[in-house]
Amino acid sequence: MERVKEIEHSLQKKFRKSILNRFVMALNEYDLIRPNDKIACCISGGKDSVLMAKLFQEIKRHNKFPFEVEYLVMDPGYTPENRRLLEENLALLEIPATVFETRIFTHVENEKNPCYLCARQRRGWLYKKAAELGCNKIALGHHFDDVTETILMGMLYGGQVQTMMPKLHSQHFKGMQLIRPLYFVREADILHWCRYNDLHFLNCACRVTEKRAGEDAGKRQTVKQLLATLRADNPQVDANVFNSVTGVNLETVISWRKGDEVHHFLDDYEEELL
């Protein structure tokens, strides 16, 4: 059996419950794919986005309704070594990707908040290229752990309750949406899949963070370590963090807003006595 077939077989069998079924669960739970969609599956070269591409290929084999997938890779300025690893993995896994180049790393390397600016510019380029290819959605490889970490980061560093949504309408590209099909897939299971198949992917590959190593581990890494510590005492901590934003009881919230509307619990506090 060819290696790519073995890797695909592992998703169909060994990792069916932990990865494939959870991928399909997110598609169904949040209505991420509809008939006649054309989706740009955005691949950074890291483990998450490459796995997402293989999962899209898997469900395409069982087309329950017509939709298309374009596999899209943006090179923001990778080193020759990282670019080569990316291309080797695409070839090994038989992912027919469209690759285009930008100079994002060069543009942000001297900025105070390079990660924020890099993420923003990446998304803009991906939307633009996806639109050129006739796509109406872009798919990003954020997984369950990214979601829970974002919830905690918002609370601890931003003083707000927010999360990484499973899908969003683009504010700048009319008719385009962003979807996150790995929403229910755990990072530990992705790492297990990589080790099981002896796969090695890009790990960040950012020239900027390589230069600044040691200066700042980053808020996300701090929160990731915090969750790992809490998980040792309570294995359900990640699920609890996630559930905190899926069952919000507005009667126990001091204030909240939707768009420009701000509501406060005092607005109708006295009316409850009538």
Protein Blocks (a to p, Z undefined) as FASTA:
>chain_A
ZZklmmmmmmmmmmmmmmmmmmmmmmmmnopacghiacddddehiaklmmmmmmmmmmmm
mofbdcddddddddehiafklmmmmmmmmmmnopacdddddfklmmmmmpmblmlmmmmm
mmmmmmmmmmmnopabdcdfbdfklmmmmmmmmmmmnopacdddfbdcdfklghiacddf
klmpcfklmmmmmmmnopacdehjpaklmmmgojagojklmmmmmmmmmmmmmmklmmmm
mmmmmmccfklcfbdcehjbccdfklmmmmmmZZ
